[in-house]
């Protein structure tokens, strides 16, 4: 028998075995997927009836994204997006009871995790066929949603609560982009390849196009509790910038816990949609009749300033009248974020909460003045950065004033901040108060 023939005889049963394994695995995944979709459909209707917009939309988006044909579920997803589009949906109320979600999806998450744990070593060792690899990539987001649906909902609601306090419109979780990012977080957690300046290992069996989406368009902080992630952003300057985007409707958010190299891994973005030359407040985006007659209690939320005869959204954080602002930059112990020059790192380690004001129009400012005082009138010196500053990557060319207190702020204390500058010939000034958290 020739060596070639012997090799063929060995290869044929091996391929047949792979095909049989793929078929068996596919059937098991189909069963899990069908149960997942069914449970998501039921949960969608339950939380829609309870009047929870973020929960209903999230659950409906997952059901439809994973293959639901239920027209009522699709209608719930669409109606919530229309509510967001016309400004009806404000959101920000916390999920009243997550137990039904956890109970309905826990078993599916458990079975999915068992499958992944058995398949991942084979995937890494190259023992799975192309079909087998595709099956794993399909299963990863389904497991993550089954595991943490309630956490994603709570995180979305906390984003909306914070944006509402900042004077901004609500956002809703986007299934398709977030599904890609879940795969990216899985890859990054297993490989430690999450830095944007490092070329990705495209030959990895875990690699997907979502990795580049995560590296180039998302922030990738390392934080353990997904539902607390929006609150964690508040003590940073750069990774919270997407929170400011006024003309935004989507939240890209993904998480992966249990990675062998990075645990956990998170990616998020609130993309700014193509910007209009003249950006009105929400009720002016559509006909006055639609908004005013249907929703007489609607009030425009964005703070605006007129520059060059056009209204421009103005956003700031800490927001006016906040009662729980962080006292320090980052965790107050030297944890850093990417985007700062090395010359600033020692200062950041002892700085107070970053105070940012952004006007959503390109340009440079002059005659900048920042005055930060305690409630008793004591002045606190600040270090100021403007868009275009080489010491920090503030992203884009929006007019931005970033002021960092040179010391950590006192706990439970009221502070007054005044920021003034000129944008061309237009003077801009905002004064407001906020209070730091007690603990």
N, C-alpha and C positions, 0 to 999 in steps of 0.2 A: 504494500500500500504506500503510495507516495506521501511525502510529508504534507503537501498541499491538501490532498484529499483527507488526510487525518485531521488537519486543522479545520476543514469544512465540517467534518462529522462532529467535531467537538463544538463548533460554533453554532450549528443548527439547533441542537437541544438547548444550548444556553439562551439563544434568542427566543426559542419557544417558551422557555421558562420565564424569561423576562416579560414576554407578552401576556402569559397567563397571570403573572404577578400584577402586571399593570391593570388587567381586566378586573381582577379581584379587588385591587385597591380602588379602582374607579367606582365600582359598585358600592363599596363601603362609604366612599366620599359622597356619592350621590344620595345615599340614605341620610347621612348626617346633614347634607346641604338642604335636602327637602324638609327635614325636621326644623332646621334653623330658620328657613324661610317661613314655614308655617307659624312658628312661635313668634317671629318678628311681626308677621301680619297681625296676629292676635294682640300683641303688645301695642302695635301702632294704633289700633282701634280703641284700645283701653285708654291710652294716654291722650289721644285726641279727644275722647269723651270727657276726660278730666281737665281739658283745656290747658295742657302743658305744651306750648308750641315747639320748644327745642326738642323735647323728648319725642313727640309725635313725628316731627320731621326727621330726626336722626333715625328712628326705628323704621320709618317708611323708606328712607333713602337706602338703608341697608337691605331691606326686604326687596325693593325694586332692583338694586344693584346686584343682588345675588340671584335674581331671576324670577321674582314674584310677578304673576300675571293678574293679580287681584286689582281690579279697576278702582275699588274704593280706596285701597292703600295708595295707589298712584295718585288718586285725586287729593288725598290728604297731603301728600308730599307737594303737589303742585299748588294747592291752596295756601299752604304756609309760605311758599316762595313768593306767591303773589302778594300776600300780606306784608312780607318784607319789602317787596318792590315798591309798594305804594305808601309805605311808612306806617302801616297799622301795627305790625309786629314790633314790640319793644323788648320783650323778654327780660331775662335777668332774675326771675324767681326760681329759687332752688327746688330741685326735685323733691317732692313731698315724701315719696316712699319708693325707694329703689328695690325693695325686696321682691316684688313681682318680676322685675327684670332679671335679677340674679337667680331667682328660683327657676324661671323659664329657660334660662340659657346655661346654667351651671353644668348640667349633664353633658350638653353638647361640647362645651369647652373642655371638660374632663376627657371625653373620648377623643377629641381632636388633638389634645396635648399628648395623649398616649401614642397616637399615630405619628405625630411629629417627632417625638422622642425616639421612636424606632426607625424613622426614615432619615433623620438628619445625619447620623454616622454614615449611612449608605450614600447619601447625597454627597457628602464631603469626600468620600473615598472613590467617587465616580462609578458606583455600582448600580446606579439607577439609569434607566433609559431616558431618552428625551421626553417621552410621555410621562415617565415617573417624576422627572424634574418639574414638568409643567403642573402635575398634580400637587406637588408640594407647594409650589408658588401660589396655586389656587387656594390651598388649605390654610396657609399662614394668615391672611387677612380674616378669614372666617373664624379661625380660632381666636384671634385678637379681639374681634368684635364680640364674640360669644363670651369671652373672658371679661371684657371691660366696658360693655355698652353703657352701663350706668355711670362709669367714670368719665367717658367722653361727653355724655349729656351734661353732667355736673360741671365739667370744664367749660363747655360751651355757654352754659348759663352764667358762670362766673365771668367769662369774657364779656358777656352782654351786660351784666351788672356793672362792671367796671367801665365799659364804654358808655353806658347810659349816664353814669355819674360824671364822665368826662365830656358829656354833651354830644355824643355820637350815636349813630344809628346802630341797630342790632346786626348781627351776622349769623349765618347758619352753616353748620358743618357740611363740607362738600365730600360726598362719598368717593368719587372717582379719583381725585387727587390724593385724598387721604389714604385710600387703598394702596396707591402706588407708594406712598410714604411709609406705610406700615411695612411693606416689603423692604424698603430702604433701611428702616430702623432695625429690622431683623438682620439684614446683611451687615450693617455697621456694628451692631452689638456682637455679632459672631466674629467679625474680622478686625475690629478696632480701626476701620477705615472710614472715618467720618469727617476728616479735615478737608476743607474746600481746596486747599493748595496741593493736596496729594492726589495723584492720578489713580483712579479707581482700578481695581483688578477685574476687568471685564470678562476674564476667563473663569472667574469663580462661578460655580454652579448656583450660588445664591445671588449673584448680581442680577439687577434689573434696571430698566431705564429710570425708575424712581430714585435711584441713588444720585444721579446727576441733578434731578429736581430738588432733592433734599440739600445737596451740597451748594447749589448755585442760588436757590430761591428761598431757602428756609433757614431759620435759626435752629440750632441743634444743642440745646442745653441738656445737662445731665441732672435730672431731678426725679425723685422716686415716686411721688404721688401725683398722678396726672391731674386729678380734679383740683389740686392745689396749685397747679402750675401757673394759672393766670395771676394769682396773688404773688407768687414768687418773682414774677417779672418786674414788679413795681420797684424793686430796689436796684435795678440795673438801668443803664442808659440806652445801650444799643440794642439789646435783644428785645426790648419792649417797644421799639420804634413802630412796628406794624400796628400796635394798639392805636396809634394816632390817626391812621388812615381814615379819612372821612367818607370817601366815595368807595366804600367796600361793602360787599354782601356775603363773602365766603370766608369760612375758616378752614384752613388746611391743618389738620392736627393728627398726629400718629405717635404711637408709643410701642416700645417692645421691652419687656422685662425678661430677665433670665439669660441674657446674652453671655457667651463664654468669655468675651474680652471686655465689653462695656455693658454695665448693668446699672440702671436701665438706659434706654436711648429714646429721645423724644425729638420730633421735628414739628415745627409749626410755621405758618405764615398767614397773614391777613392781607391778601393782595389788593392793591389799589387799582381799581379798574381805570381804563383810559380816561385821562383827566379832561374835563371840559374847560374851554377858555373862560367862561363865566360860570362859576360853580355856585348855584343857589342852594338854599336850605331845602330839606326833603319835600316840603309841601309845594315847592315851586318846580319840582322835577316833572310833575304831571299836571293835568288840568286842575285849576282851583276848585272846580265843581266836584271832581272826584274826591279830593281830600277833605275839603271843607264841609261839603254836604254829608258825606258818609261818616266822617270822623270829626265832629265839631270840637272835640276836646283835644285834638292833635295840636301840639305846639312844636314849632321848629326848634331843633336842638343845637345845631352848630352855632358856635360863636363865630362871627365874621368880622372882617375889617375891610374897608374900602381902600384899595390901592390901584391907582391909575383908572379910577372910575368903575372898577369891577369888584364885586364881593369875593373875598377870599376866606376860606375856612381857617380859623385860628384854634389850635388845640394845645392844651397844657396838662402837665402832670408834675407834682401832685395837683389834683383838681381842686377847684374852689370848694371850701367847706368840708374837705375830707377830714375824717376823725381817726383814721387808722394808717397814716402814712408811715413807711419805714423810717428808721432813724439814721441808717448808714447805707453807704454804697455796698452792694452785694450782701454778703453775710456779715460784714463788719470784721472779718477775720482774714481778709486777703484773697478770697476767691475772686477770680477775674473772668472777664468776657473778652472774646476776640475783638480786635478793631482799634486797640489803643497802642500808641507808641510806648516803647519801654521806658521812656523818660517820665511817663505819667504813672507808672505802676505803684511806686512807693507812695505817691500822693493818694491814689485811689484807695489804698489799703486803710487809710485813716479818714477818708472823706465821708460826708453825710449823704443823704439821699439825693440822687441827681434830680434837678429841677429843670424841666425842658418846656420851652414854648416854641411851637412851630406854626408858621403861616404857609399854607399850601399854594405858594407861587414861587417861581425861581427868582433869585436875586441875592444881593448882598446888602448888608445893613451898616449903618454908621451911628455914631453917638450912643453906643450901647451903655446902659446903666442898670445895674442889678443891686437892689437893696433888700437884704434879708434880715429880719429882726425877730426876736422872741416877743411873746406877749407882754413882757415887762419893758420892752424897748431896747434890749441889748442887741447890738449889731453883730452879725456873724459874717465874717469875710467869705467870699466865694471866688472860685477860679472859673473863668468864663471861656467857653468854646463856641465858635460860630461855624456855620456850614462852610466847607472849604478848608477848615483848619487841618493842618497836616498832622497834628497830634492825635487825631481821632477820626475814624471813618463814620461820618454821620449819615451817609447814604443819600444819594440824590442831591439835587441843588435847591431843595426847598429852603426858604428862609428859616433858620433855626438858631435859637439861643439856648445853650446848655450851660447851666450854672451848677457847680458842685460846691457845697459848703466845705470849708477847709477843716472842719471838725465834725464829728458825729453829733447829731442833734439830741437834745434831751428827750427822754421818754415822757409821754403824756403831756407835752407842752404845745401851746398854740404858737404858730409862727405866721408872720406876715411877709409876703414877698411882693416886690414891685419890679417889673421889668419894663424898660422903655428903650426905644431906639427909633431911628429913621429908616424907612424903606423908600429910597429915592428922596422925594420931598415930603413924603407922608409920615407924620409922627404917629407912632403906635405905642400905647401904654396899657398895661394890665396890672392891677393890684388885686391880690386875693389872700385869703387866710386858709391855713390847714393845720391840723393837729396831728402830732405823732402818736403812735401806738403806745400803750402803757407798759407793755412787756416786750 
